[in-house]
Amino acid sequence: MEQAELTKKLLFAKKEKGLSFSDLGRLIGRDEVWIATVFYHQASASEEEAGKIVSALGLDPDIAETLTECPTKG
């Protein structure tokens, strides 16, 4: 899945669930800014964190693997 498509999917699911980055941060145990950087592929999550993110958003667990990949910087 292309990064732009993944970001759109994550943002859409976040909106549909009525969650903010701050809400997700509390659920995952991370800062809201860090959550946003994962959404935009500027940071990567551990397998556990990625699983929690996709679970909270009600997304396919296969997406979690993409969130653990090395980020694209710049």
ROZALO-535063 format. One record per residue: chain; x, y, z of N, C-alpha, C in turn; residue in three letters. Coordinates in nm, 3 decimals, decimal comma. Example, Ala and Ser with C-alpha at 12.3 -4.5 7.8 and 13.67 -1.06 7.14 Angstrom:
2
[node "A"; [1,319; -0,569; 0,780]; [1,230; -0,450; 0,780]; [1,320; -0,330; 0,780]; "ALA"]
[node "A"; [1,285; -0,225; 0,708]; [1,367; -0,106; 0,714]; [1,290; 0,003; 0,787]; "SER"]
END
This chain:
74
[node "A"; [0,084; -0,117; 0,000]; [0,000; 0,000; 0,000]; [0,089; 0,124; 0,000]; "MET"]
[node "A"; [0,056; 0,217; -0,085]; [0,131; 0,343; -0,093]; [0,115; 0,421; 0,038]; "GLU"]
[node "A"; [0,219; 0,495; 0,074]; [0,217; 0,569; 0,201]; [0,103; 0,670; 0,206]; "GLN"]
[node "A"; [0,080; 0,742; 0,097]; [-0,028; 0,842; 0,096]; [-0,164; 0,775; 0,117]; "ALA"]
[node "A"; [-0,183; 0,659; 0,057]; [-0,308; 0,584; 0,073]; [-0,325; 0,537; 0,218]; "GLU"]
[node "A"; [-0,215; 0,489; 0,277]; [-0,219; 0,444; 0,416]; [-0,253; 0,560; 0,509]; "LEU"]
[node "A"; [-0,190; 0,674; 0,488]; [-0,218; 0,791; 0,571]; [-0,365; 0,830; 0,561]; "THR"]
[node "A"; [-0,419; 0,830; 0,440]; [-0,561; 0,863; 0,421]; [-0,650; 0,765; 0,496]; "LYS"]
[node "A"; [-0,616; 0,637; 0,488]; [-0,694; 0,533; 0,555]; [-0,689; 0,552; 0,707]; "LYS"]
[node "A"; [-0,571; 0,580; 0,761]; [-0,556; 0,602; 0,905]; [-0,635; 0,725; 0,950]; "LEU"]
[node "A"; [-0,623; 0,834; 0,875]; [-0,693; 0,957; 0,911]; [-0,845; 0,941; 0,902]; "LEU"]
[node "A"; [-0,892; 0,869; 0,799]; [-1,035; 0,845; 0,783]; [-1,087; 0,763; 0,901]; "PHE"]
[node "A"; [-1,016; 0,656; 0,936]; [-1,058; 0,570; 1,048]; [-1,059; 0,649; 1,179]; "ALA"]
[node "A"; [-0,958; 0,735; 1,198]; [-0,951; 0,817; 1,319]; [-1,074; 0,908; 1,327]; "LYS"]
[node "A"; [-1,109; 0,969; 1,215]; [-1,226; 1,057; 1,210]; [-1,355; 0,979; 1,234]; "LYS"]
[node "A"; [-1,367; 0,863; 1,170]; [-1,487; 0,780; 1,185]; [-1,507; 0,735; 1,330]; "GLU"]
[node "A"; [-1,399; 0,707; 1,399]; [-1,406; 0,664; 1,539]; [-1,421; 0,783; 1,635]; "LYS"]
[node "A"; [-1,407; 0,905; 1,581]; [-1,418; 1,024; 1,664]; [-1,301; 1,040; 1,761]; "GLY"]
[node "A"; [-1,184; 0,993; 1,718]; [-1,065; 0,999; 1,802]; [-0,972; 1,111; 1,758]; "LEU"]
[node "A"; [-0,902; 1,169; 1,851]; [-0,798; 1,267; 1,821]; [-0,663; 1,198; 1,835]; "SER"]
[node "A"; [-0,557; 1,264; 1,791]; [-0,423; 1,209; 1,812]; [-0,397; 1,197; 1,962]; "PHE"]
[node "A"; [-0,449; 1,290; 2,039]; [-0,434; 1,286; 2,184]; [-0,504; 1,163; 2,243]; "SER"]
[node "A"; [-0,625; 1,134; 2,195]; [-0,698; 1,015; 2,241]; [-0,618; 0,888; 2,211]; "ASP"]
[node "A"; [-0,567; 0,880; 2,089]; [-0,487; 0,762; 2,051]; [-0,361; 0,753; 2,135]; "LEU"]
[node "A"; [-0,299; 0,866; 2,161]; [-0,179; 0,868; 2,243]; [-0,204; 0,810; 2,381]; "GLY"]
[node "A"; [-0,318; 0,847; 2,439]; [-0,353; 0,793; 2,572]; [-0,377; 0,643; 2,564]; "ARG"]
[node "A"; [-0,443; 0,596; 2,459]; [-0,470; 0,453; 2,443]; [-0,342; 0,372; 2,425]; "LEU"]
[node "A"; [-0,246; 0,430; 2,352]; [-0,122; 0,359; 2,319]; [-0,016; 0,380; 2,428]; "ILE"]
[node "A"; [-0,027; 0,491; 2,499]; [0,075; 0,523; 2,599]; [0,190; 0,601; 2,540]; "GLY"]
[node "A"; [0,160; 0,678; 2,433]; [0,261; 0,761; 2,368]; [0,206; 0,902; 2,351]; "ARG"]
[node "A"; [0,294; 0,994; 2,318]; [0,257; 1,134; 2,297]; [0,178; 1,150; 2,167]; "ASP"]
[node "A"; [0,085; 1,245; 2,165]; [0,004; 1,270; 2,046]; [0,087; 1,309; 1,924]; "GLU"]
[node "A"; [0,196; 1,380; 1,945]; [0,282; 1,419; 1,833]; [0,347; 1,295; 1,772]; "VAL"]
[node "A"; [0,388; 1,202; 1,856]; [0,448; 1,078; 1,807]; [0,345; 1,000; 1,724]; "TRP"]
[node "A"; [0,221; 0,993; 1,770]; [0,115; 0,924; 1,696]; [0,102; 0,986; 1,557]; "ILE"]
[node "A"; [0,099; 1,118; 1,550]; [0,086; 1,187; 1,421]; [0,205; 1,155; 1,331]; "ALA"]
[node "A"; [0,325; 1,149; 1,386]; [0,442; 1,119; 1,302]; [0,435; 0,978; 1,247]; "THR"]
[node "A"; [0,376; 0,886; 1,321]; [0,357; 0,749; 1,269]; [0,256; 0,752; 1,154]; "VAL"]
[node "A"; [0,147; 0,825; 1,170]; [0,046; 0,835; 1,065]; [0,107; 0,888; 0,935]; "PHE"]
[node "A"; [0,199; 0,983; 0,946]; [0,260; 1,046; 0,828]; [0,394; 0,983; 0,790]; "TYR"]
[node "A"; [0,424; 0,868; 0,849]; [0,543; 0,788; 0,819]; [0,673; 0,864; 0,842]; "HIS"]
[node "A"; [0,674; 0,945; 0,947]; [0,797; 1,013; 0,988]; [0,861; 0,941; 1,106]; "GLN"]
[node "A"; [0,789; 0,843; 1,162]; [0,839; 0,759; 1,271]; [0,778; 0,621; 1,253]; "ALA"]
[node "A"; [0,840; 0,522; 1,313]; [0,784; 0,387; 1,307]; [0,742; 0,343; 1,446]; "SER"]
[node "A"; [0,649; 0,250; 1,450]; [0,598; 0,197; 1,576]; [0,654; 0,057; 1,599]; "ALA"]
[node "A"; [0,657; 0,015; 1,724]; [0,691; -0,124; 1,752]; [0,573; -0,211; 1,708]; "SER"]
[node "A"; [0,592; -0,340; 1,702]; [0,482; -0,429; 1,664]; [0,365; -0,413; 1,760]; "GLU"]
[node "A"; [0,395; -0,404; 1,888]; [0,289; -0,389; 1,989]; [0,214; -0,258; 1,971]; "GLU"]
[node "A"; [0,288; -0,148; 1,952]; [0,224; -0,017; 1,934]; [0,140; -0,014; 1,807]; "GLU"]
[node "A"; [0,194; -0,069; 1,699]; [0,121; -0,072; 1,572]; [-0,008; -0,152; 1,587]; "ALA"]
[node "A"; [0,000; -0,263; 1,657]; [-0,119; -0,344; 1,681]; [-0,225; -0,269; 1,758]; "GLY"]
[node "A"; [-0,183; -0,192; 1,858]; [-0,276; -0,113; 1,937]; [-0,341; -0,003; 1,852]; "LYS"]
[node "A"; [-0,262; 0,058; 1,765]; [-0,315; 0,165; 1,679]; [-0,423; 0,111; 1,587]; "ILE"]
[node "A"; [-0,392; 0,004; 1,513]; [-0,491; -0,049; 1,418]; [-0,612; -0,106; 1,490]; "VAL"]
[node "A"; [-0,592; -0,162; 1,608]; [-0,704; -0,214; 1,686]; [-0,796; -0,100; 1,730]; "SER"]
[node "A"; [-0,738; 0,008; 1,780]; [-0,816; 0,123; 1,824]; [-0,895; 0,185; 1,710]; "ALA"]
[node "A"; [-0,838; 0,176; 1,588]; [-0,903; 0,235; 1,471]; [-0,995; 0,136; 1,400]; "LEU"]
[node "A"; [-0,994; 0,010; 1,443]; [-1,079; -0,091; 1,380]; [-1,034; -0,129; 1,240]; "GLY"]
[node "A"; [-0,903; -0,121; 1,216]; [-0,849; -0,152; 1,083]; [-0,794; -0,294; 1,077]; "LEU"]
[node "A"; [-0,771; -0,341; 0,955]; [-0,715; -0,474; 0,931]; [-0,580; -0,486; 0,999]; "ASP"]
[node "A"; [-0,558; -0,592; 1,076]; [-0,430; -0,610; 1,145]; [-0,308; -0,612; 1,052]; "PRO"]
[node "A"; [-0,328; -0,645; 0,924]; [-0,217; -0,647; 0,829]; [-0,153; -0,509; 0,812]; "ASP"]
[node "A"; [-0,230; -0,404; 0,837]; [-0,179; -0,267; 0,824]; [-0,071; -0,239; 0,929]; "ILE"]
[node "A"; [-0,079; -0,307; 1,041]; [0,017; -0,284; 1,150]; [0,161; -0,302; 1,104]; "ALA"]
[node "A"; [0,185; -0,400; 1,018]; [0,321; -0,426; 0,971]; [0,380; -0,303; 0,901]; "GLU"]
[node "A"; [0,297; -0,235; 0,824]; [0,342; -0,115; 0,752]; [0,385; -0,006; 0,849]; "THR"]
[node "A"; [0,319; 0,002; 0,964]; [0,352; 0,106; 1,062]; [0,484; 0,081; 1,133]; "LEU"]
[node "A"; [0,538; -0,040; 1,118]; [0,666; -0,073; 1,182]; [0,785; -0,053; 1,088]; "THR"]
[node "A"; [0,758; -0,021; 0,961]; [0,866; -0,003; 0,864]; [0,945; 0,125; 0,892]; "GLU"]
[node "A"; [1,070; 0,126; 0,847]; [1,155; 0,245; 0,864]; [1,087; 0,366; 0,803]; "CYS"]
[node "A"; [1,091; 0,478; 0,873]; [1,023; 0,599; 0,824]; [1,094; 0,664; 0,706]; "PRO"]
[node "A"; [1,016; 0,745; 0,636]; [1,067; 0,827; 0,528]; [1,088; 0,967; 0,584]; "THR"]
[node "A"; [1,210; 1,012; 0,586]; [1,240; 1,145; 0,641]; [1,266; 1,243; 0,528]; "LYS"]
[node "A"; [1,228; 1,368; 0,553]; [1,264; 1,471; 0,458]; [1,154; 1,531; 0,383]; "GLY"]
END
